[in-house]
Amino acid sequence: MNRTLGVCYYPEHWPEAQWVEDAARMASLGIVHVRIGEFAWSRLEPRRGVYEFDWLGRAIDVLHQAGLKVVLGTPTATPPKWLVDEMPDMLPVGADGLTRKFGSRRHYDFAHDGYLEECKRITLALAKAFGAHPGIAAWQTDNEYDCHNTTLSYSPAAKAGFQAWLQRKYQSPEALNRAWGNVFWSMEISEFSEVELPNLTVTEPNPTHVMDFRRFASDMVVRFNKAQADIIRAHSPGRDVIHNFMGRTLVFDHFDVGADLDISSWDSYPLGFLEDRSDQNDDWKRQFAHAGDPDFQAFHHDLYRATSKGRWWVMEQQPGPVNWAPHNPAPRNGMVRLWSWEAFAHGAETVSYFRWRQAPFAQEQMHAGLLRSDSVEAQGFHEAAQVSSELGALDRELSDSAGKADVAIVFDYPSAWAWEIQPQGREFDYFRLVFDFYRTMRRLGLSIDIVPASAPDLEGYGLVTIPGLFTWTPALIEAVRAYQGHVLIGPRSGSKTADFAIPDSLPPALPKDILDVRVTHVESLREDTPVYLAEGGSFQYWREFLEAGPETENILTTGDGVPGLVAQGNRRYLGGWPDQGLLYDIIMRLASRGGLVTKELRDGLRLRRHGNHVFAFNYGATAFDLSALGWTGKPLLGDLMIEPSGVAITPLSRAGS
């Protein structure tokens, strides 16, 4: 695999006389891919049917003549004012019932059929104009689905679309009433047209109603993306179709969207995410303020690699301070390089920086680029140049594929929706639970794959974890039954049916030959009232009362005598949300049983196996001697004494594994 660097560029923002110089500097830096066009609708079609594509064609020619490969974005994330004025009901409506107006971006409703047709029209025009251009290597559909919370809309278009979606699913109002339990609180309907949207209710709406609305909203994103992908493939054959996902964005099912992509990408902003999307305490945020969370980026690398069957990019890599977090520190020297190499360690084909030059105007003028607004090279430019040089020296030595990881986590977007709809405890959050498992395995030096609950492939892993799963799919049940390795299930897994009801057999609703255990009731816990276990450690936030069958063995017991962790063969069920130390101990023991080699890593040091090599990354503020982990000999990149922001790569045979 030829690993490449890219950059995001906006030729419409700069004088045309500057394009040639910019393209030459990009090529000299080692940039290969350049993304353009994703926000340019008003320049591409200033009035209905008046296409002004000549400037875009000249920009593509300039980039192509410099040896660069263009990723052309469809401009549908920024519909122009004239279109909004023609079609004002295309605007999304918030849960508060207020229309979200023109004046920034993503001002459209996925469920609006008329806007979908307009998007298909502009995509078709672009694909016909540039689909065969030799400079076009790939296309990006739209930009950052759900950015600014724009998937869920409560508009008249969404209401009509949802009612039609329900009619297709249930066929009759009686079937819907049964599935939703509408006999409760006299919520029964006699016509699908009577179904309202689940907002602005007096108290909690029916959870099955909300769950179906979330499924509908996700399907609208899939529909929207597929419409563009189909047009692009028909008129630009041989080019990859990409979308750029975001961090900790769970509102739509990325696996379903990924099914229509050739490449999943995501936008990696480590410092912004630490400030804006982390559950860690202030001490942690201070510790990593200039480096980013040591596990957050890696988690998304592994997640988005899974959404498009292994092919993925970073479409936007933070190169300096961003503009949108509560605080926006500068990366510590070396971190842009580290983030780039970490993406390649997880199998990225391309790392693309956002953006080429800092904009001196409009909303993102405080967002750094590889160049300052006066075109002087910023720190990120020099680190990207170093990565380019190192790729040139090492790319052929590294494996094409990251290969299968040591362990797997089953991940499921509907589970995130379910526990947001009915959390039962303020702290219960699906992402947070899964990320606790992920971080613990990273602290043990393990490499991790993420697999979907809908189509799991569990073979070849030493350990599989299934935390917080909403409901079991038949495919996952059969995969668990067939899997010969160790499985750690729970908490809250299998606690509902697909219709958001408690299973007749009680959770976790598994066949007895897989795991004979029942959850009789649960409690959610204040942060300051954990449940302690007799063997040490505690459950936080969430605790379950388990009844184990005769074939199960009790491994851990709570202080009040209730089973906390039970085993049946190679399968274990965990009846609570373990604290960090307890989860570390449980996973370490299971990894050892599975024949996996673990390392006790301090905060800030992380490893990732890629084929026949191991990568080390130091997010911490002090140096670390990798020989303490069993590394020997001179690494291919870096040194055994890995400095803060340092990267080291060594053959697997010399990594003490």
C-alpha positions as CSV (number, residue, x, y, z in Angstrom):
1,M,0.0,0.0,0.0
2,N,1.3,3.4,-0.9
3,R,0.6,5.6,2.1
4,T,0.0,9.2,1.2
5,L,-0.5,12.7,2.6
6,G,-3.2,15.0,1.6
7,V,-4.5,18.5,2.3
8,C,-7.8,20.4,2.2
9,Y,-7.8,23.4,-0.2
10,Y,-10.3,26.1,-1.1
11,P,-9.2,27.6,-4.5
12,E,-12.3,29.8,-4.4
13,H,-10.9,31.6,-1.3
14,W,-7.7,32.7,-3.0
15,P,-6.7,34.7,-6.1
16,E,-6.4,32.5,-9.1
17,A,-2.8,33.7,-9.7
18,Q,-1.9,32.0,-6.4
19,W,-3.1,28.5,-7.4
20,V,0.0,27.5,-9.3
21,E,2.4,28.5,-6.5
22,D,0.2,26.7,-4.0
23,A,0.1,23.5,-6.0
24,A,3.8,23.5,-6.5
25,R,4.4,24.0,-2.7
26,M,2.0,21.1,-2.0
27,A,3.8,18.8,-4.3
28,S,7.2,19.9,-2.9
29,L,6.0,19.1,0.6
30,G,5.0,15.6,-0.4
31,I,1.2,16.1,-0.6
32,V,-0.5,13.7,-3.0
33,H,-4.2,14.2,-2.5
34,V,-6.0,17.5,-2.4
35,R,-9.7,17.8,-1.4
36,I,-11.6,20.7,-2.9
37,G,-15.1,21.9,-3.6
38,E,-17.2,20.7,-0.7
39,F,-18.5,24.1,0.3
40,A,-18.6,25.9,-3.1
41,W,-22.2,25.6,-4.3
42,S,-22.8,29.4,-4.4
43,R,-19.8,29.7,-6.7
44,L,-20.7,26.7,-8.8
45,E,-24.3,27.6,-9.3
46,P,-24.9,31.3,-8.4
47,R,-28.5,31.1,-9.8
48,R,-30.7,28.2,-10.6
49,G,-29.4,26.4,-13.7
50,V,-26.5,28.8,-14.2
51,Y,-23.5,26.6,-13.8
52,E,-20.1,28.3,-13.5
53,F,-17.8,25.3,-13.5
54,D,-14.9,26.9,-15.4
55,W,-13.1,28.1,-12.4
56,L,-13.3,24.7,-10.8
57,G,-12.0,23.1,-14.0
58,R,-9.1,25.4,-14.0
59,A,-8.3,24.6,-10.4
60,I,-8.4,20.9,-11.0
61,D,-6.1,21.4,-14.1
62,V,-3.6,23.3,-12.0
63,L,-3.5,20.7,-9.3
64,H,-3.3,17.8,-11.8
65,Q,-0.5,19.5,-13.7
66,A,1.5,19.7,-10.5
67,G,1.1,15.9,-10.1
68,L,-1.6,16.1,-7.4
69,K,-4.7,13.9,-7.1
70,V,-8.0,15.7,-6.5
71,V,-10.7,14.5,-4.2
72,L,-13.8,16.5,-5.4
73,G,-16.5,17.2,-2.8
74,T,-20.1,17.5,-3.6
75,P,-21.2,20.9,-2.2
76,T,-24.5,19.8,-0.6
77,A,-23.5,20.7,3.0
78,T,-23.9,24.4,2.0
79,P,-27.0,25.0,0.0
80,P,-27.0,28.6,-1.4
81,K,-29.4,31.3,-0.4
82,W,-31.4,31.3,-3.6
83,L,-32.3,27.6,-3.1
84,V,-33.3,28.2,0.5
85,D,-35.5,31.0,-0.6
86,E,-37.1,28.8,-3.2
87,M,-37.7,25.9,-0.8
88,P,-37.8,27.3,2.8
89,D,-39.3,24.1,4.2
90,M,-36.0,22.3,3.4
91,L,-34.6,23.9,6.6
92,P,-34.2,21.6,9.6
93,V,-36.3,22.1,12.8
94,G,-34.8,21.6,16.2
95,A,-36.3,19.5,19.0
96,D,-37.4,22.9,20.4
97,G,-39.7,23.4,17.4
98,L,-37.6,26.3,16.1
99,T,-36.5,26.4,12.5
100,R,-32.7,26.5,12.0
101,K,-32.0,29.3,9.6
102,F,-29.6,30.1,6.7
103,G,-26.4,31.8,7.7
104,S,-23.8,29.0,8.4
105,R,-23.8,25.5,7.0
106,R,-25.7,22.1,7.1
107,H,-29.0,24.0,6.9
108,Y,-31.0,21.2,5.4
109,D,-33.3,18.3,6.4
110,F,-32.2,14.8,5.3
111,A,-35.9,13.8,5.0
112,H,-36.8,16.6,2.6
113,D,-37.5,14.9,-0.8
114,G,-37.2,18.2,-2.7
115,Y,-33.8,19.0,-1.3
116,L,-32.6,15.4,-2.1
117,E,-33.6,16.0,-5.7
118,E,-31.6,19.2,-5.8
119,C,-28.6,17.4,-4.4
120,K,-28.9,14.7,-7.0
121,R,-29.1,17.4,-9.7
122,I,-25.9,19.3,-8.6
123,T,-24.0,16.0,-8.1
124,L,-25.0,14.8,-11.5
125,A,-23.9,18.0,-13.1
126,L,-20.5,17.8,-11.4
127,A,-20.1,14.1,-12.2
128,K,-20.8,14.7,-15.8
129,A,-18.5,17.6,-16.0
130,F,-15.5,16.2,-14.1
131,G,-16.1,12.5,-13.7
132,A,-13.7,11.5,-16.5
133,H,-11.1,14.1,-15.7
134,P,-7.7,12.4,-15.2
135,G,-7.0,14.6,-12.2
136,I,-10.0,13.3,-10.2
137,A,-9.0,10.4,-8.0
138,A,-11.9,10.3,-5.6
139,W,-15.1,12.0,-4.5
140,Q,-16.3,13.1,-1.1
141,T,-20.1,13.1,-0.5
142,D,-21.3,16.1,1.3
143,N,-19.3,16.9,4.5
144,E,-19.5,15.7,8.1
145,Y,-23.0,14.2,8.4
146,D,-24.6,15.3,11.7
147,C,-22.1,18.1,12.4
148,H,-23.9,20.7,14.5
149,N,-26.5,18.1,15.4
150,T,-28.2,18.1,12.1
151,T,-29.4,14.5,11.7
152,L,-32.5,14.7,13.9
153,S,-35.0,17.2,12.5
154,Y,-38.6,17.7,13.6
155,S,-39.9,19.4,10.5
156,P,-43.1,18.8,8.6
157,A,-41.0,16.9,6.0
158,A,-39.6,14.7,8.7
159,K,-43.0,14.0,10.1
160,A,-44.4,13.0,6.7
161,G,-41.4,10.9,6.0
162,F,-41.5,9.2,9.3
163,Q,-45.2,8.3,9.0
164,A,-44.5,6.8,5.5
165,W,-41.5,4.9,7.0
166,L,-43.7,3.5,9.8
167,Q,-46.4,2.4,7.4
168,R,-43.8,0.4,5.3
169,K,-42.4,-1.2,8.5
170,Y,-45.6,-2.1,10.3
171,Q,-48.2,-2.3,7.5
172,S,-51.1,-1.6,10.0
173,P,-51.7,0.7,12.9
174,E,-52.6,-2.4,15.1
175,A,-49.1,-3.8,14.5
176,L,-47.5,-0.5,15.5
177,N,-49.7,-0.3,18.6
178,R,-48.6,-3.8,19.7
179,A,-44.9,-3.1,19.0
180,W,-44.9,0.2,20.8
181,G,-47.1,-0.9,23.7
182,N,-49.4,2.0,23.0
183,V,-52.1,0.6,25.3
184,F,-49.9,2.4,28.0
185,W,-51.2,5.9,28.7
186,S,-53.9,5.6,26.0
187,M,-51.4,6.2,23.2
188,E,-53.1,4.0,20.6
189,I,-53.6,5.3,17.1
190,S,-56.0,4.3,14.3
191,E,-54.1,5.8,11.3
192,F,-50.5,6.3,10.6
193,S,-51.2,10.0,10.0
194,E,-51.9,10.3,13.7
195,V,-48.3,9.6,14.6
196,E,-46.5,12.7,15.9
197,L,-42.8,13.3,16.2
198,P,-41.3,12.5,19.6
199,N,-40.5,16.0,20.7
200,L,-42.2,18.6,22.9
201,T,-44.1,16.0,24.9
202,V,-45.1,16.7,28.5
203,T,-42.8,14.0,29.8
204,E,-40.8,11.1,28.5
205,P,-42.1,9.9,25.1
206,N,-42.6,6.3,24.4
207,P,-39.1,4.8,24.0
208,T,-40.1,2.6,21.1
209,H,-41.5,5.6,19.3
210,V,-38.2,7.4,19.8
211,M,-36.2,4.4,18.8
212,D,-38.1,4.1,15.5
213,F,-37.6,7.8,14.9
214,R,-33.9,7.4,15.4
215,R,-33.9,4.4,12.9
216,F,-35.8,6.5,10.4
217,A,-33.4,9.4,10.8
218,S,-30.4,7.1,10.3
219,D,-32.1,5.7,7.2
220,M,-32.5,9.2,5.8
221,V,-28.8,9.8,6.0
222,V,-28.1,6.4,4.3
223,R,-30.6,7.4,1.5
224,F,-29.0,10.8,1.1
225,N,-25.5,9.4,0.9
226,K,-26.4,6.5,-1.4
227,A,-28.2,8.8,-3.9
228,Q,-24.9,10.7,-4.4
229,A,-22.7,7.7,-4.4
230,D,-24.8,6.0,-7.1
231,I,-24.6,9.0,-9.4
232,I,-20.8,9.4,-8.9
233,R,-20.2,5.7,-9.7
234,A,-22.3,5.9,-12.9
235,H,-20.5,8.9,-14.3
236,S,-17.0,8.7,-12.7
237,P,-16.1,5.0,-12.8
238,G,-12.9,3.8,-11.2
239,R,-12.9,6.6,-8.6
240,D,-13.4,6.0,-4.9
241,V,-16.4,7.4,-3.1
242,I,-15.6,8.7,0.4
243,H,-17.4,10.5,3.2
244,N,-15.7,12.2,6.2
245,F,-17.2,11.1,9.5
246,M,-16.7,12.8,12.9
247,G,-15.5,12.0,16.4
248,R,-18.0,10.7,19.0
249,T,-20.9,11.1,16.6
250,L,-23.4,8.2,17.0
251,V,-26.7,9.6,15.8
252,F,-26.8,7.6,12.5
253,D,-25.5,4.1,11.7
254,H,-22.0,4.6,10.1
255,F,-21.9,0.9,9.2
256,D,-25.0,1.4,7.0
257,V,-23.6,4.5,5.4
258,G,-20.2,2.8,5.0
259,A,-21.9,0.0,2.9
260,D,-22.2,2.6,0.1
261,L,-18.6,3.9,0.4
262,D,-15.4,2.7,-1.0
263,I,-13.5,4.5,1.8
264,S,-14.6,5.8,5.1
265,S,-12.7,8.8,6.4
266,W,-13.0,10.9,9.5
267,D,-11.9,14.3,10.8
268,S,-9.4,14.0,13.6
269,Y,-9.0,16.9,16.0
270,P,-7.3,15.5,19.1
271,L,-7.1,18.7,21.1
272,G,-10.6,19.9,20.3
273,F,-12.1,16.5,21.1
274,L,-10.2,16.4,24.5
275,E,-11.8,19.7,25.4
276,D,-15.2,19.2,23.8
277,R,-16.0,15.4,23.8
278,S,-14.1,13.7,26.6
279,D,-15.6,12.3,29.8
280,Q,-12.2,12.5,31.6
281,N,-11.7,14.8,34.6
282,D,-9.9,18.1,34.6
283,D,-6.6,16.6,35.8
284,W,-6.6,14.3,32.7
285,K,-7.4,17.2,30.4
286,R,-4.6,19.3,31.9
287,Q,-2.2,16.4,31.5
288,F,-2.9,15.9,27.8
289,A,-4.0,19.5,26.9
290,H,-1.3,19.8,24.2
291,A,-1.2,16.2,23.1
292,G,-4.8,14.9,23.0
293,D,-6.3,11.9,24.7
294,P,-4.0,8.8,24.1
295,D,-6.9,6.6,23.0
296,F,-9.6,8.8,21.4
297,Q,-8.1,9.0,18.0
298,A,-7.1,5.3,18.0
299,F,-10.7,4.3,18.8
300,H,-12.1,6.2,15.8
301,H,-9.3,4.9,13.6
302,D,-10.4,1.3,14.5
303,L,-14.1,2.1,14.3
304,Y,-14.1,3.8,10.9
305,R,-11.8,1.1,9.5
306,A,-14.6,-1.3,10.3
307,T,-17.3,0.7,8.6
308,S,-15.9,0.3,5.1
309,K,-14.3,-3.1,5.3
310,G,-10.8,-1.9,6.0
311,R,-10.2,1.0,3.7
312,W,-10.1,4.3,5.5
313,W,-8.5,7.8,5.6
314,V,-8.1,10.7,7.9
315,M,-9.7,13.4,5.7
316,E,-9.0,16.3,8.2
317,Q,-6.1,16.1,10.5
318,Q,-5.6,18.9,13.1
319,P,-2.4,20.8,12.2
320,G,-2.5,23.5,14.9
321,P,-5.0,25.2,17.1
322,V,-8.7,24.8,16.1
323,N,-11.5,27.4,16.5
324,W,-14.5,25.5,17.9
325,A,-13.6,24.0,21.3
326,P,-14.1,25.7,24.7
327,H,-10.4,26.2,24.8
328,N,-8.0,25.8,21.8
329,P,-4.4,25.1,22.8
330,A,-1.6,24.6,20.3
331,P,-0.3,21.1,19.8
332,R,3.0,20.2,21.5
333,N,5.8,20.1,19.1
334,G,5.9,16.7,17.4
335,M,2.2,15.9,18.0
336,V,1.1,16.5,14.4
337,R,3.7,14.0,13.3
338,L,2.6,11.5,16.0
339,W,-1.0,11.8,15.1
340,S,-0.2,11.2,11.4
341,W,1.9,8.1,12.1
342,E,-0.7,6.7,14.5
343,A,-3.2,6.8,11.8
344,F,-0.9,4.9,9.5
345,A,-0.3,2.3,12.3
346,H,-4.1,1.7,12.3
347,G,-4.1,1.1,8.6
348,A,-4.9,4.5,7.1
349,E,-4.2,4.9,3.4
350,T,-4.0,8.7,3.5
351,V,-3.7,11.4,6.2
352,S,-5.0,14.7,4.9
353,Y,-4.4,18.0,6.9
354,F,-7.0,20.7,7.4
355,R,-6.2,23.0,5.9
356,W,-3.6,24.3,3.4
357,R,-3.7,28.0,4.5
358,Q,-5.4,29.6,7.4
359,A,-8.3,31.7,6.3
360,P,-8.1,35.4,7.3
361,F,-11.9,35.8,7.1
362,A,-15.3,34.3,8.2
363,Q,-16.1,31.7,10.8
364,E,-12.9,29.6,10.8
365,Q,-10.3,32.3,10.7
366,M,-8.9,31.2,14.1
367,H,-8.4,27.6,12.7
368,A,-4.7,27.0,11.9
369,G,-3.5,25.6,8.6
370,L,-0.2,24.2,7.3
371,L,0.5,27.8,6.2
372,R,-0.4,30.9,8.2
373,S,-2.8,33.4,6.5
374,D,0.3,35.3,5.2
375,S,1.5,32.0,3.5
376,V,4.4,31.5,5.9
377,E,4.9,27.9,6.9
378,A,3.4,27.0,10.3
379,Q,4.7,24.3,12.7
380,G,2.3,21.7,11.2
381,F,3.9,22.2,7.7
382,H,7.3,21.2,9.0
383,E,5.9,18.1,10.8
384,A,4.0,17.1,7.7
385,A,7.3,17.4,5.8
386,Q,9.0,15.2,8.3
387,V,6.2,12.6,7.9
388,S,6.5,12.8,4.1
389,S,10.3,12.2,4.3
390,E,9.9,9.2,6.7
391,L,7.2,7.7,4.6
392,G,9.5,7.8,1.6
393,A,12.1,5.9,3.6
394,L,9.9,3.3,5.3
395,D,6.7,2.8,3.3
396,R,7.9,-0.2,1.4
397,E,9.1,-1.9,4.5
398,L,5.8,-1.7,6.3
399,S,3.0,-4.3,5.7
400,D,0.1,-3.3,3.4
401,S,-2.4,-4.3,6.0
402,A,-2.6,-3.8,9.7
403,G,-3.8,-7.4,9.9
404,K,-6.2,-8.9,12.4
405,A,-5.8,-7.4,15.9
406,D,-5.4,-9.2,19.2
407,V,-8.9,-8.5,20.6
408,A,-12.2,-7.3,19.3
409,I,-15.0,-5.1,20.6
410,V,-18.6,-5.5,19.2
411,F,-20.0,-2.0,18.5
412,D,-23.5,-1.1,17.7
413,Y,-25.0,2.3,16.9
414,P,-28.6,1.4,17.9
415,S,-27.3,0.6,21.4
416,A,-26.1,4.2,21.6
417,W,-29.5,5.5,20.6
418,A,-31.3,3.1,23.1
419,W,-29.3,4.2,26.2
420,E,-29.7,7.9,25.3
421,I,-33.4,7.4,25.0
422,Q,-33.7,5.6,28.3
423,P,-30.5,5.8,30.2
424,Q,-32.0,4.9,33.6
425,G,-29.0,6.7,35.2
426,R,-27.5,10.1,34.4
427,E,-24.0,8.7,33.8
428,F,-25.0,5.7,31.6
429,D,-23.6,6.5,28.1
430,Y,-22.9,3.8,25.6
431,F,-19.8,5.4,24.1
432,R,-18.4,6.0,27.5
433,L,-18.9,2.4,28.5
434,V,-17.4,1.0,25.3
435,F,-14.5,3.5,25.4
436,D,-13.7,2.3,29.0
437,F,-13.2,-1.2,27.6
438,Y,-11.2,0.1,24.7
439,R,-8.9,2.2,26.8
440,T,-8.3,-0.6,29.2
441,M,-7.2,-2.9,26.4
442,R,-5.0,-0.2,25.0
443,R,-3.4,0.3,28.5
444,L,-2.5,-3.5,28.3
445,G,-0.7,-2.9,25.0
446,L,-3.3,-4.8,23.0
447,S,-4.3,-4.0,19.4
448,I,-8.0,-3.8,18.9
449,D,-10.5,-4.4,16.0
450,I,-14.1,-3.1,16.2
451,V,-16.7,-5.4,14.6
452,P,-20.4,-4.6,14.0
453,A,-23.1,-6.5,15.9
454,S,-25.0,-6.9,12.6
455,A,-22.3,-8.9,10.8
456,P,-19.7,-10.1,13.3
457,D,-16.6,-12.0,12.3
458,L,-15.1,-13.1,15.7
459,E,-12.7,-15.8,14.5
460,G,-9.0,-15.3,15.2
461,Y,-9.3,-13.1,18.2
462,G,-7.9,-14.0,21.6
463,L,-10.7,-12.1,23.4
464,V,-14.0,-10.6,22.3
465,T,-15.9,-8.0,24.5
466,I,-19.6,-7.1,24.1
467,P,-20.4,-4.2,26.4
468,G,-23.8,-2.6,26.6
469,L,-25.5,-4.2,23.6
470,F,-29.1,-3.1,23.2
471,T,-30.4,-6.3,21.6
472,W,-28.9,-9.5,20.1
473,T,-28.9,-10.1,16.4
474,P,-29.3,-13.7,15.3
475,A,-25.9,-13.4,13.5
476,L,-24.2,-12.3,16.7
477,I,-25.7,-15.1,18.8
478,E,-24.5,-17.7,16.3
479,A,-21.1,-16.1,16.1
480,V,-20.7,-16.2,19.9
481,R,-21.9,-19.8,19.9
482,A,-19.3,-20.8,17.3
483,Y,-16.4,-18.7,18.7
484,Q,-13.9,-20.8,20.6
485,G,-12.1,-17.9,22.3
486,H,-13.0,-16.0,25.4
487,V,-16.0,-13.7,25.5
488,L,-16.8,-10.9,28.0
489,I,-20.4,-9.8,27.8
490,G,-22.2,-7.0,29.7
491,P,-23.2,-4.9,31.5
492,R,-26.7,-4.3,30.1
493,S,-26.2,-6.4,27.0
494,G,-29.3,-8.0,25.6
495,S,-31.6,-6.2,28.1
496,K,-34.2,-5.2,25.5
497,T,-35.9,-6.7,22.4
498,A,-35.8,-4.9,19.1
499,D,-39.1,-3.3,20.1
500,F,-37.5,-1.8,23.2
501,A,-39.3,-4.2,25.6
502,I,-37.8,-6.4,28.4
503,P,-37.3,-9.9,27.0
504,D,-39.7,-12.6,28.2
505,S,-36.7,-14.6,29.4
506,L,-35.2,-11.5,31.1
507,P,-31.8,-10.1,30.2
508,P,-29.3,-10.9,28.8
509,A,-31.7,-13.0,26.7
510,L,-29.2,-15.6,25.6
511,P,-29.8,-19.3,25.0
512,K,-28.9,-21.3,28.1
513,D,-26.3,-23.3,26.1
514,I,-24.4,-20.0,25.6
515,L,-24.9,-18.4,29.0
516,D,-27.4,-19.5,31.7
517,V,-27.8,-16.3,33.7
518,R,-30.7,-13.9,34.3
519,V,-30.8,-10.2,35.4
520,T,-33.7,-9.9,37.8
521,H,-33.4,-6.2,38.3
522,V,-30.9,-3.3,38.1
523,E,-30.0,-0.2,39.8
524,S,-28.1,2.9,38.6
525,L,-25.7,4.4,41.1
526,R,-24.6,7.8,42.1
527,E,-20.9,8.5,41.4
528,D,-20.3,8.6,45.2
529,T,-22.1,5.3,46.0
530,P,-20.3,2.5,44.3
531,V,-21.0,-1.2,45.0
532,Y,-17.8,-2.9,46.3
533,L,-16.9,-6.5,45.4
534,A,-15.6,-9.0,47.9
535,E,-12.5,-9.6,45.8
536,G,-11.7,-5.9,45.5
537,G,-12.8,-3.2,43.1
538,S,-16.2,-1.8,42.6
539,F,-19.1,-1.3,40.2
540,Q,-19.8,2.4,39.4
541,Y,-22.9,4.0,37.7
542,W,-24.7,0.6,37.0
543,R,-25.2,-2.6,38.8
544,E,-27.3,-5.7,38.0
545,F,-28.7,-8.5,40.3
546,L,-27.8,-11.8,38.7
547,E,-29.4,-15.3,39.0
548,A,-26.9,-17.8,37.7
549,G,-27.9,-21.3,36.4
550,P,-26.4,-24.6,37.5
551,E,-23.8,-24.6,34.7
552,T,-22.3,-21.3,35.6
553,E,-19.5,-20.5,38.0
554,N,-19.4,-17.4,40.1
555,I,-16.1,-15.6,39.7
556,L,-16.7,-12.3,41.5
557,T,-19.2,-11.4,44.2
558,T,-20.5,-8.1,45.4
559,G,-20.2,-7.2,49.1
560,D,-23.9,-8.0,49.6
561,G,-23.5,-11.5,48.2
562,V,-24.8,-11.1,44.6
563,P,-22.8,-12.6,41.7
564,G,-20.9,-9.9,39.9
565,L,-19.0,-11.9,37.3
566,V,-20.1,-15.4,36.2
567,A,-18.6,-17.8,33.8
568,Q,-19.9,-20.6,31.6
569,G,-17.2,-22.3,29.6
570,N,-15.3,-19.6,27.8
571,R,-18.1,-17.0,28.2
572,R,-18.4,-14.5,31.0
573,Y,-21.1,-12.1,32.0
574,L,-20.3,-8.9,34.0
575,G,-23.1,-7.6,36.1
576,G,-22.0,-4.0,36.5
577,W,-19.9,-1.2,35.2
578,P,-16.5,-1.9,36.7
579,D,-14.1,0.8,37.9
580,Q,-10.9,1.2,36.0
581,G,-8.8,-1.0,38.2
582,L,-11.3,-3.8,38.3
583,L,-11.8,-3.8,34.5
584,Y,-8.1,-3.8,34.0
585,D,-7.7,-6.9,36.2
586,I,-10.6,-8.7,34.5
587,I,-9.4,-8.1,30.9
588,M,-5.7,-8.8,31.8
589,R,-6.7,-12.2,33.2
590,L,-8.9,-13.1,30.2
591,A,-6.2,-11.9,27.7
592,S,-3.7,-14.2,29.5
593,R,-6.2,-17.1,29.2
594,G,-6.5,-16.4,25.5
595,G,-2.7,-16.6,25.1
596,L,-2.2,-12.9,24.5
597,V,0.9,-11.0,25.7
598,T,0.1,-7.9,27.6
599,K,2.2,-4.9,28.7
600,E,1.5,-2.6,31.6
601,L,1.6,0.8,29.9
602,R,1.7,4.0,31.8
603,D,-0.7,6.8,30.8
604,G,0.5,8.4,27.6
605,L,2.5,5.5,26.1
606,R,0.6,3.4,23.6
607,L,1.4,0.5,21.2
608,R,-0.2,-0.7,18.0
609,R,0.7,-3.8,16.0
610,H,0.6,-3.4,12.3
611,G,1.4,-6.5,10.4
612,N,4.9,-7.6,11.3
613,H,5.8,-4.3,13.1
614,V,4.9,-2.6,16.4
615,F,4.5,1.1,16.7
616,A,5.0,3.1,19.9
617,F,3.6,6.5,20.6
618,N,4.4,8.8,23.5
619,Y,1.5,11.1,24.4
620,G,3.1,11.7,27.8
621,A,5.3,14.6,28.9
622,T,8.4,12.5,29.9
623,A,10.6,10.1,28.0
624,F,10.2,6.3,28.3
625,D,12.7,3.5,27.7
626,L,11.1,1.0,25.5
627,S,13.6,-1.6,26.5
628,A,11.6,-1.9,29.7
629,L,8.9,-3.5,27.5
630,G,11.3,-5.9,26.0
631,W,12.2,-3.9,22.9
632,T,15.7,-4.7,21.6
633,G,17.9,-3.2,18.9
634,K,17.7,0.0,17.0
635,P,14.1,0.7,15.9
636,L,13.4,1.3,12.2
637,L,12.1,4.8,13.2
638,G,12.9,6.6,16.4
639,D,14.9,5.3,19.4
640,L,14.4,3.0,22.3
641,M,14.3,6.1,24.5
642,I,11.1,7.5,23.2
643,E,10.7,11.2,23.9
644,P,7.5,13.1,24.5
645,S,5.6,13.3,21.2
646,G,7.9,10.5,19.9
647,V,7.2,7.7,17.5
648,A,9.1,4.4,17.3
649,I,8.6,1.5,14.9
650,T,10.3,-1.9,15.3
651,P,9.8,-5.4,13.9
652,L,7.5,-7.6,15.9
653,S,10.3,-10.0,16.6
654,R,12.2,-7.2,18.5
655,A,9.2,-5.8,20.4
656,G,9.2,-8.4,23.2
657,S,5.9,-9.9,22.1
